[in-house]
Amino acid sequence: MIWVLLVISICISAYFGYRAYYLAGTISDAQEYIEELEVVNVFMYTNIKTAYDNMKIIDHKGAFESEDEAGTTFSLLLETIETLKEQFDDEETKSEEK
């Protein structure tokens, strides 16, 4: 009877050991994915900030605020970039507070 309990406990221990090893690998993969996303977020933030600064420089006189197609496209792009910049700035502020 003792041998049966010993074999069962060894099997259960082996199963839990395997599950712990598998979950550790999964967590490691998830951590690498999160780090890659952080790199992409920083890259996108710098690109958005650069585009925002360039668009402000281009339109320093308000020349693209006219009612033609180029002005409409420019204002839509500027609005989108401003929205994205606000979102990234909010996320950056929240991450600095932690």
PyMOL CGO cylinders between C-alpha atoms (Angstrom):
from pymol import cmd
from pymol.cgo import CYLINDER

trace = [
    CYLINDER, 0.00, 0.00, 0.00, 2.89, 2.33, 0.79, 0.3, 1, 1, 1, 1, 1, 1,
    CYLINDER, 2.89, 2.33, 0.79, 4.37, 1.70, -2.66, 0.3, 1, 1, 1, 1, 1, 1,
    CYLINDER, 4.37, 1.70, -2.66, 1.14, 2.70, -4.35, 0.3, 1, 1, 1, 1, 1, 1,
    CYLINDER, 1.14, 2.70, -4.35, 0.98, 5.98, -2.41, 0.3, 1, 1, 1, 1, 1, 1,
    CYLINDER, 0.98, 5.98, -2.41, 4.66, 6.61, -3.16, 0.3, 1, 1, 1, 1, 1, 1,
    CYLINDER, 4.66, 6.61, -3.16, 4.13, 6.05, -6.91, 0.3, 1, 1, 1, 1, 1, 1,
    CYLINDER, 4.13, 6.05, -6.91, 1.04, 8.27, -6.92, 0.3, 1, 1, 1, 1, 1, 1,
    CYLINDER, 1.04, 8.27, -6.92, 2.84, 11.04, -5.06, 0.3, 1, 1, 1, 1, 1, 1,
    CYLINDER, 2.84, 11.04, -5.06, 5.84, 10.80, -7.42, 0.3, 1, 1, 1, 1, 1, 1,
    CYLINDER, 5.84, 10.80, -7.42, 3.50, 11.03, -10.43, 0.3, 1, 1, 1, 1, 1, 1,
    CYLINDER, 3.50, 11.03, -10.43, 1.70, 14.03, -8.95, 0.3, 1, 1, 1, 1, 1, 1,
    CYLINDER, 1.70, 14.03, -8.95, 5.01, 15.71, -8.14, 0.3, 1, 1, 1, 1, 1, 1,
    CYLINDER, 5.01, 15.71, -8.14, 6.29, 15.06, -11.66, 0.3, 1, 1, 1, 1, 1, 1,
    CYLINDER, 6.29, 15.06, -11.66, 3.10, 16.51, -13.16, 0.3, 1, 1, 1, 1, 1, 1,
    CYLINDER, 3.10, 16.51, -13.16, 3.26, 19.67, -11.03, 0.3, 1, 1, 1, 1, 1, 1,
    CYLINDER, 3.26, 19.67, -11.03, 6.97, 20.04, -11.79, 0.3, 1, 1, 1, 1, 1, 1,
    CYLINDER, 6.97, 20.04, -11.79, 6.24, 19.80, -15.51, 0.3, 1, 1, 1, 1, 1, 1,
    CYLINDER, 6.24, 19.80, -15.51, 3.41, 22.36, -15.22, 0.3, 1, 1, 1, 1, 1, 1,
    CYLINDER, 3.41, 22.36, -15.22, 5.65, 24.75, -13.29, 0.3, 1, 1, 1, 1, 1, 1,
    CYLINDER, 5.65, 24.75, -13.29, 8.36, 24.42, -15.96, 0.3, 1, 1, 1, 1, 1, 1,
    CYLINDER, 8.36, 24.42, -15.96, 5.82, 24.98, -18.75, 0.3, 1, 1, 1, 1, 1, 1,
    CYLINDER, 5.82, 24.98, -18.75, 4.26, 28.01, -17.06, 0.3, 1, 1, 1, 1, 1, 1,
    CYLINDER, 4.26, 28.01, -17.06, 7.69, 29.53, -16.37, 0.3, 1, 1, 1, 1, 1, 1,
    CYLINDER, 7.69, 29.53, -16.37, 8.43, 29.30, -20.10, 0.3, 1, 1, 1, 1, 1, 1,
    CYLINDER, 8.43, 29.30, -20.10, 5.09, 30.87, -20.95, 0.3, 1, 1, 1, 1, 1, 1,
    CYLINDER, 5.09, 30.87, -20.95, 5.67, 33.74, -18.53, 0.3, 1, 1, 1, 1, 1, 1,
    CYLINDER, 5.67, 33.74, -18.53, 9.14, 34.26, -19.99, 0.3, 1, 1, 1, 1, 1, 1,
    CYLINDER, 9.14, 34.26, -19.99, 7.70, 34.45, -23.50, 0.3, 1, 1, 1, 1, 1, 1,
    CYLINDER, 7.70, 34.45, -23.50, 5.05, 36.90, -22.35, 0.3, 1, 1, 1, 1, 1, 1,
    CYLINDER, 5.05, 36.90, -22.35, 7.69, 39.08, -20.70, 0.3, 1, 1, 1, 1, 1, 1,
    CYLINDER, 7.69, 39.08, -20.70, 9.73, 39.17, -23.92, 0.3, 1, 1, 1, 1, 1, 1,
    CYLINDER, 9.73, 39.17, -23.92, 6.59, 40.16, -25.85, 0.3, 1, 1, 1, 1, 1, 1,
    CYLINDER, 6.59, 40.16, -25.85, 5.88, 42.97, -23.38, 0.3, 1, 1, 1, 1, 1, 1,
    CYLINDER, 5.88, 42.97, -23.38, 9.44, 44.26, -23.73, 0.3, 1, 1, 1, 1, 1, 1,
    CYLINDER, 9.44, 44.26, -23.73, 9.08, 44.23, -27.53, 0.3, 1, 1, 1, 1, 1, 1,
    CYLINDER, 9.08, 44.23, -27.53, 5.84, 46.20, -27.23, 0.3, 1, 1, 1, 1, 1, 1,
    CYLINDER, 5.84, 46.20, -27.23, 7.55, 48.76, -25.03, 0.3, 1, 1, 1, 1, 1, 1,
    CYLINDER, 7.55, 48.76, -25.03, 10.26, 49.23, -27.65, 0.3, 1, 1, 1, 1, 1, 1,
    CYLINDER, 10.26, 49.23, -27.65, 7.62, 49.68, -30.36, 0.3, 1, 1, 1, 1, 1, 1,
    CYLINDER, 7.62, 49.68, -30.36, 5.72, 52.16, -28.19, 0.3, 1, 1, 1, 1, 1, 1,
    CYLINDER, 5.72, 52.16, -28.19, 8.84, 54.26, -27.63, 0.3, 1, 1, 1, 1, 1, 1,
    CYLINDER, 8.84, 54.26, -27.63, 9.61, 54.13, -31.36, 0.3, 1, 1, 1, 1, 1, 1,
    CYLINDER, 9.61, 54.13, -31.36, 6.07, 55.19, -32.25, 0.3, 1, 1, 1, 1, 1, 1,
    CYLINDER, 6.07, 55.19, -32.25, 6.10, 57.95, -29.66, 0.3, 1, 1, 1, 1, 1, 1,
    CYLINDER, 6.10, 57.95, -29.66, 9.31, 59.43, -31.05, 0.3, 1, 1, 1, 1, 1, 1,
    CYLINDER, 9.31, 59.43, -31.05, 7.92, 59.25, -34.58, 0.3, 1, 1, 1, 1, 1, 1,
    CYLINDER, 7.92, 59.25, -34.58, 4.67, 60.91, -33.53, 0.3, 1, 1, 1, 1, 1, 1,
    CYLINDER, 4.67, 60.91, -33.53, 6.55, 63.61, -31.65, 0.3, 1, 1, 1, 1, 1, 1,
    CYLINDER, 6.55, 63.61, -31.65, 8.82, 64.25, -34.64, 0.3, 1, 1, 1, 1, 1, 1,
    CYLINDER, 8.82, 64.25, -34.64, 5.86, 64.40, -37.03, 0.3, 1, 1, 1, 1, 1, 1,
    CYLINDER, 5.86, 64.40, -37.03, 4.02, 66.73, -34.67, 0.3, 1, 1, 1, 1, 1, 1,
    CYLINDER, 4.02, 66.73, -34.67, 7.01, 69.06, -34.40, 0.3, 1, 1, 1, 1, 1, 1,
    CYLINDER, 7.01, 69.06, -34.40, 7.56, 69.01, -38.18, 0.3, 1, 1, 1, 1, 1, 1,
    CYLINDER, 7.56, 69.01, -38.18, 3.92, 69.78, -38.89, 0.3, 1, 1, 1, 1, 1, 1,
    CYLINDER, 3.92, 69.78, -38.89, 4.01, 72.68, -36.44, 0.3, 1, 1, 1, 1, 1, 1,
    CYLINDER, 4.01, 72.68, -36.44, 7.13, 74.03, -38.19, 0.3, 1, 1, 1, 1, 1, 1,
    CYLINDER, 7.13, 74.03, -38.19, 5.57, 73.65, -41.64, 0.3, 1, 1, 1, 1, 1, 1,
    CYLINDER, 5.57, 73.65, -41.64, 2.41, 75.43, -40.59, 0.3, 1, 1, 1, 1, 1, 1,
    CYLINDER, 2.41, 75.43, -40.59, 3.99, 78.17, -38.47, 0.3, 1, 1, 1, 1, 1, 1,
    CYLINDER, 3.99, 78.17, -38.47, 2.17, 80.82, -40.53, 0.3, 1, 1, 1, 1, 1, 1,
    CYLINDER, 2.17, 80.82, -40.53, -1.12, 78.91, -40.75, 0.3, 1, 1, 1, 1, 1, 1,
    CYLINDER, -1.12, 78.91, -40.75, -0.78, 78.61, -44.52, 0.3, 1, 1, 1, 1, 1, 1,
    CYLINDER, -0.78, 78.61, -44.52, -2.41, 75.18, -44.61, 0.3, 1, 1, 1, 1, 1, 1,
    CYLINDER, -2.41, 75.18, -44.61, -5.52, 76.25, -42.76, 0.3, 1, 1, 1, 1, 1, 1,
    CYLINDER, -5.52, 76.25, -42.76, -7.26, 77.19, -45.98, 0.3, 1, 1, 1, 1, 1, 1,
    CYLINDER, -7.26, 77.19, -45.98, -10.45, 75.53, -47.17, 0.3, 1, 1, 1, 1, 1, 1,
    CYLINDER, -10.45, 75.53, -47.17, -8.91, 73.57, -50.05, 0.3, 1, 1, 1, 1, 1, 1,
    CYLINDER, -8.91, 73.57, -50.05, -8.21, 69.83, -50.13, 0.3, 1, 1, 1, 1, 1, 1,
    CYLINDER, -8.21, 69.83, -50.13, -4.61, 70.18, -48.97, 0.3, 1, 1, 1, 1, 1, 1,
    CYLINDER, -4.61, 70.18, -48.97, -5.72, 72.27, -45.99, 0.3, 1, 1, 1, 1, 1, 1,
    CYLINDER, -5.72, 72.27, -45.99, -8.37, 69.73, -45.02, 0.3, 1, 1, 1, 1, 1, 1,
    CYLINDER, -8.37, 69.73, -45.02, -5.92, 66.85, -45.27, 0.3, 1, 1, 1, 1, 1, 1,
    CYLINDER, -5.92, 66.85, -45.27, -3.29, 68.77, -43.32, 0.3, 1, 1, 1, 1, 1, 1,
    CYLINDER, -3.29, 68.77, -43.32, -5.74, 69.66, -40.56, 0.3, 1, 1, 1, 1, 1, 1,
    CYLINDER, -5.74, 69.66, -40.56, -6.95, 66.05, -40.30, 0.3, 1, 1, 1, 1, 1, 1,
    CYLINDER, -6.95, 66.05, -40.30, -3.37, 64.79, -40.05, 0.3, 1, 1, 1, 1, 1, 1,
    CYLINDER, -3.37, 64.79, -40.05, -2.50, 67.44, -37.49, 0.3, 1, 1, 1, 1, 1, 1,
    CYLINDER, -2.50, 67.44, -37.49, -5.59, 66.57, -35.43, 0.3, 1, 1, 1, 1, 1, 1,
    CYLINDER, -5.59, 66.57, -35.43, -4.73, 62.85, -35.51, 0.3, 1, 1, 1, 1, 1, 1,
    CYLINDER, -4.73, 62.85, -35.51, -1.13, 63.50, -34.49, 0.3, 1, 1, 1, 1, 1, 1,
    CYLINDER, -1.13, 63.50, -34.49, -2.24, 65.79, -31.66, 0.3, 1, 1, 1, 1, 1, 1,
    CYLINDER, -2.24, 65.79, -31.66, -4.65, 63.11, -30.39, 0.3, 1, 1, 1, 1, 1, 1,
    CYLINDER, -4.65, 63.11, -30.39, -1.97, 60.42, -30.50, 0.3, 1, 1, 1, 1, 1, 1,
    CYLINDER, -1.97, 60.42, -30.50, 0.54, 62.72, -28.83, 0.3, 1, 1, 1, 1, 1, 1,
    CYLINDER, 0.54, 62.72, -28.83, -1.91, 63.42, -26.00, 0.3, 1, 1, 1, 1, 1, 1,
    CYLINDER, -1.91, 63.42, -26.00, -2.51, 59.69, -25.50, 0.3, 1, 1, 1, 1, 1, 1,
    CYLINDER, -2.51, 59.69, -25.50, 1.19, 58.87, -25.47, 0.3, 1, 1, 1, 1, 1, 1,
    CYLINDER, 1.19, 58.87, -25.47, 1.92, 61.77, -23.13, 0.3, 1, 1, 1, 1, 1, 1,
    CYLINDER, 1.92, 61.77, -23.13, -0.80, 60.54, -20.75, 0.3, 1, 1, 1, 1, 1, 1,
    CYLINDER, -0.80, 60.54, -20.75, 0.62, 57.00, -20.79, 0.3, 1, 1, 1, 1, 1, 1,
    CYLINDER, 0.62, 57.00, -20.79, 4.14, 58.33, -20.23, 0.3, 1, 1, 1, 1, 1, 1,
    CYLINDER, 4.14, 58.33, -20.23, 2.95, 60.43, -17.29, 0.3, 1, 1, 1, 1, 1, 1,
    CYLINDER, 2.95, 60.43, -17.29, 1.16, 57.45, -15.73, 0.3, 1, 1, 1, 1, 1, 1,
    CYLINDER, 1.16, 57.45, -15.73, 4.22, 55.22, -16.10, 0.3, 1, 1, 1, 1, 1, 1,
    CYLINDER, 4.22, 55.22, -16.10, 6.45, 57.88, -14.48, 0.3, 1, 1, 1, 1, 1, 1,
    CYLINDER, 6.45, 57.88, -14.48, 4.09, 58.16, -11.50, 0.3, 1, 1, 1, 1, 1, 1,
    CYLINDER, 4.09, 58.16, -11.50, 4.44, 54.45, -10.72, 0.3, 1, 1, 1, 1, 1, 1,
]
cmd.load_cgo(trace, "trace")
